[in-house]
Amino acid sequence: MTTEASSRFTFQQRSVLAVVPRLVWVLLWLVSRTWRFETIAEEGAVALPCGRGAAAEIYCFWHQCVLPCAIYFCRTHATILISRSFDGELITRTLRLFGFHAVRGSSSRSAREGLLGLKQVIESGSPAIFTADGPRGPIHQTKMGPIKLAQLTGAPIGAFHLEPERAWIVNSWDRFLVPKPFTRIVVSWSRYLQVPADLPPEAFESKREELNASIERARLRALAHFGKSPQ
């Protein structure tokens, strides 16, 4: 455990950080061996099959999909923007066991530092991932970070949603999805979004709404794939 973490967290929190990520990694890895992923895409969209072939692009999905995303994208060794909170530290340590990297920051804390870190990731030729409505919501409402990063780097934004056919839904702000063993999981992709480098500030909100609509289209298509009603 780092000196920084030791100074920021209580003894109880440090104990959780030492044990829980490894436990989650083992359990999730075992259960995920029973999952079956399917990929669908709207017309004109390019899907990323089983996390292979990820380039220097930006990928966005809703916070509730973190668990299946950790498995689907583990081969990409992508970098994820994660908050500096205790929950963020817990997620960071868990995802590192799956081969992901992390840049620390969020829409509310260290936002500029996080964006600059992801800019370096994109410029190095690696992909970056946003939980677009994290870390605290509101649910299904993307923040401005992906738009700003796309403008800075010229990288396209890929919007997608992972929907398990059968899952436990946690009573949390994001309705966190825990896929059940032996379930199918559909990975639904929308068309890529481009943000011009010369986009004026007054047009940022319009682009944010466009990205929000893209992720929602992916989510609704995934729900329809399993005959589920929108929630």
N, C-alpha and C positions, 0 to 999 in steps of 0.2 A: 504494500500500500504506500502511496506517495506521501511525502511530508505535507503537501498541500491538503490532501484529503484528510490526513490525520488532524490537521488544525481546524478544518472546516466542519467536521462532523463529530457527533457524540460517540461515546464508546459503543452504545447499542447500534448506532448506524454503521459504524466501522465493522462491527461483527456481522451485520446483515450483508454488507458489501463483500466480506470475505467468503461468505457461504452461499448466498442466494444465486449469484450469477452462474456459478458452476453447477448448482442443482438445476436451475432452469435450463442451462445448456444441455445437460444430460437428458432430462425429461423431454424437452422439446425435440432434440435430435432423435430420440427413440420413437416418439409419437409421430413425428413428421415422416418417418419411413413408411407409414401406412397411408399418408395423404396421396391423392392423385390430382395433379395440376392439369387444367385445360386452359387453352389460350383462345380468346376471341378478340376481334378488333372491328371497329367501325370502318366504313368505306374510306379508303385513303390513309388509314393508320398503319404504322409499322410496329408489329409486336416484337418483343424481345424474348425469344423462347428459352425458358428455364434459366434466365439470368445470363445467358451466354451472349457474347458479342457486344457488351456494353462499351460505349465510346465516351469521349469527353462531352457528355450530355447531362442535362438536369432532369431528374425524375421526381415526380410529385404524386403523393397518394395521401389518403386520410389516415389520421393517427390510429384509428381503430384497427387498421390492417397490419400493425407492426409485426405480429408473430408470424403469419404466413409469408410476409415480405422478407423476414430474416432468413427463411429457408429458400425462397424462390431466387433471391438475389445474392446468396452467399458466395457464389462463384465469381461475382464481379469485383469483390474487394472494394466496393464503393465507399465513399466518405459521406457521413450523415451529420447534419447540423443538430446538435443535442444541447439542451440547456445545462447550466452549471448547477442546477439544483441537486438535491439528494436523489430524487427520482431519475434525473438525467444521468447522474453518476452510475446508478444501478443499471440503467439501460445501456450506457456506454460500455461498462465492463462485460455485460452479457453479449452485446453485439460483437465485441472484439474477439470473443471466443468463436464466433462464426466467421471471422475473417474480415469484418468491416473495420473502417477507420472512423474517427470522430473529430469534428471541429466543434469546440464548445462555444455556445452563445445561443440566443433565441431572439424572438421578435421583441421581447421586453427587456432583456439583459444582454449586454455585450453584442448587440446586433451588428455593429460595424465590424468588429473584430471577427465575428463568425463569417460574415460575407467575404471579407478579405481572405480568410482562410480557405473558403470554398473556391474563390477565384483562383488561388494558387493551385488547387486540386484540378480544376478544369484546364488551366494552362499547362499542367503537367501531362495532360492526356487521359485523365481518369474521370469516371462519372461521379456526380454529386447527387445526393438524395435529400428531399425535404418531406417531413410529415407536415403537409401544407397547412393544417389547422391546429398544429401543436404550438407550444406544449400545454396550453390550458383552454383552447377553444376560442370562440364557440364552435361547436361541431359543424363540419362541412362548410367552413368559411376560411378560404385560404388567406394567408398573410401576404404581405408585399415582397418578402424576401426573394422568392423565386424569380419574380419579375425584375427586380433590381440586379440579381446575379446574371440573368440572361442578357440584360442590357450591357452589363460590364464586360461580358465574355463573348457574346455572340452565339452562345450555345443554345440549341433548341431545347424546348421543355417537353418531355414525354409525360402525359397524364394517364394514370391507370388506377384500377381498383381490384383488390383481391377479395372475393366473396366465397366463404365456405358454404357448402350445401347444408351442413349441420354444424352448429357451433353453440357454445355457451356464450352468453352476452353479459358482460360485467356491468353492474349498476354504477357506471362512472359517466363523466361528462361526455366522453367520446363513444359510449356504448361499445367498449373494447371487445373484440372478437377473439375467442379461444376455440379454434377448430377442433372438433371431436375426432377421435381416432377413426381411421378408415373412411373419412369423408372425401368428397371431391371438392376441389377449390378452383374456381374459375378466375383467370387473370384477364381482365377486360381493359383494352387499350383504346384511347381516343387519339385523334390526329395530333401531330406535334404542333407546338405553338412557337412562333418566332417573335422576338422583341427587337425592334430596330435600335441601333446604337444611338440614333438621334431622336428617340422618342421623347417628346416634351413632358415635363412634370405633370401637366394637367391631363395627360392621356394615360398615366399609370393606373388610375383606378379602373378605367375601361379595360385595360389588359388584364388586371387582376380578376375582374368579373369574367373575362373570357376564359382564363385558366380555371376559375371556379366552375364554370359551366362545363368545361372539358372533363374535369374529374367527376363531376356529377353525372355526365352522360355515361362515363365508364361504369360508375356505380349502378345506375339504373339499368343499364344493359346487362350487368352481371346479375342483378336481382331477377330480371326477366328471364335470364337463361335458366334459372332454377324455379321459375314460376312463383317467385316471391313478390309480395306487395311492397312498395316503397315505404320506408319508415322515416 
